[in-house]
Amino acid sequence: GDRISVIAHCTLADHSLSGEEITYYTAKGVFLLGETYGALETERPEIPSPTVWPSLLANWLKEGIARSFPADVAPLMQALVTGNLSDQFTTSLQRTGLSHMVVVSGMHLSVLAEIVSVLLGKGKRSTAVLTGVWVIVFCGVVGNTPSVVRAAVMILLLQAAPLFGRENDPP
């Protein structure tokens, strides 16, 4: 929610500064690189916009995890809860081939939504509404990655059935 002002020279993220073609940044969703010149000015609003609340919640969770867990365990727990990996941790996981184990995916959301649904009582309208709200908040916290959004759409459709009086068909 902060407003940042700076003079910058921007280039597409598909080439390095030497002109070599790279796909690292674009694969991570970064399409523009900037090199700043002069002073960087930031302006923080007194009351954050609701559009940044999920990011604030994710930061709050990461800070709480960092305080609660030892320094060698905290990055793993932060990755499991918020889906955000530190660069050093990402590199280590990629070298060992384990990055897919900690990245938040649609499966994580499906399992957690099922747990919430079971705890609140399946098939009830209040459960459908609360699970739907929880799914939307979770998507924002983990950064709305495609796999999570895809699972969220399916879960929201499933949870909408009791709201519209649709019959349950377990098979």
Stockholm file with secondary structure:
# STOCKHOLM 1.0

chainA/1-171         GDRISVIAHCTLADHSLSGEEITYYTAKGVFLLGETYGALETERPEIPSPTVWPSLLANWLKEGIARSFPADVAPLMQALVTGNLSDQFTTSLQRTGLSHMVVVSGMHLSVLAEIVSVLLGKGKRSTAVLTGVWVIVFCGVVGNTPSVVRAAVMILLLQAAPLFGRENDPP
#=GR chainA/1-171 SS CCEEEEEEEEEETTBCTTSCBCCHHHHTTCCEEEEEEEEEEEECCSSCCGGGHHHHHHHHHHHHHHHHSCTTTHHHHHHHHHCCCCHHHHHHHHHHTCHHHHSCCHHHHHHHHHHHHHHHCTTCHHHHHHHHHHHHHHHHHTTCCHHHHHHHHHHHHHHHHHHTTCCCCCC
#=GC SS_cons         CCEEEEEEEEEETTBCTTSCBCCHHHHTTCCEEEEEEEEEEEECCSSCCGGGHHHHHHHHHHHHHHHHSCTTTHHHHHHHHHCCCCHHHHHHHHHHTCHHHHSCCHHHHHHHHHHHHHHHCTTCHHHHHHHHHHHHHHHHHTTCCHHHHHHHHHHHHHHHHHHTTCCCCCC
//
